[in-house]
Amino acid sequence: MIDGVLPALITPFTKDNKVDVEGLQQNVGFLIEGGVSGIVPCGTTGESATLSIKEHEKVIETVIDCSSVPVVAGTGSNSTTEALELTRFAHDAGADAALLITPYYNKPNDRGMLAHFKTVANAVDIPLILYNVPSRTGINLKPEVVAELAKENNIIGVKEASGNLGQITHIIELTQDEDFVVLSGDDGLTLPIMAIGGVGVISVVANVAPKLLVSMVEAFNCGNMAEARKLHLALAPLIRAVFLETNPIPIKKAVELIGLPAGDLRLPLARMSENNERELKAALDDLHLIK
């Protein structure tokens, strides 16, 4: 079972724009100390779109080697061949599962979407989590397509970042008889999604506030809705601040502000505005996250 809080890990870079391996190790250690259930390297938050294949492999290997919690490696691509290669690598490296984004830019029809994911599922014996984020990819993974894919033995869940609670409800409804989980892909919707049957979150904000996210999820799972709601509302200003600009621009700055390795963004991403940075810092200060 993949559940709880799984941070969508940032990729720290050195001053000469290389993957900061020691920084990765330090950040993973911080997250594990925060009580997270797993780590997700090489997703959107990890700037996967600007990582070379070799860098993907280095990040995945590094995180697997230093993590004591399950690793869900981001291995998706708009090229089925590339997604297959990366997923095979993650499997061979010892990842516990792989996260596959819907093919962006190509905008496949439903038959193409099914064929893409089934090709990977049938070729690699590793649990797979689908990743639906239409604001990034330009295409929505329909509930009916998710339900069909959920019948595959090793497709075990979906990270849902459509922001559409009606759609997420439909997915849970259609997959409730399968061994299949729904994870929030939106920090601000984690509690509502868990209330309708989700099991946790692949989280951006957990890069800087793992303990608070874990406490919220644990409170919900223990039936303490009042405490879960209190933590949800306490985190709301930080969640808004972390998405003032395109992810991962603000979260990398937030990681830097709390004293962890982050490094610069890779072009075409650029640093956030001074006004937004002030708002982000204030949100971190309010939660006493800046040392």
Buried (B, 14 or more C-beta within 10 A) or exposed (E): EBBBBBBBBBBBBBEEEEBBBEBBBBBBBBBBEBBBBBBBBBBBBBBBEBBEEEBBBBBBBBBBBBBEBBBBBBBBBBEBEBBBBBBBBBBEBBBBBBBBBBBBEBEBEEEBBBEBBBBBBEEBEBBBBBBBBBEBBEBBBBBEBBBBBBEBEBBBBBBBBBBBBEBBBBBBEBBEEBEBBBBBBBBBBBBBBBEEBBBBBBBBBBBBBBBBBBBBBBBBBEEBEEBBBBBBEBBEBBBBBBBBBBBBBBBBBBBBBBEBBBBBBBEEBEBBEEEBBEBBBEBBEEBEBEE
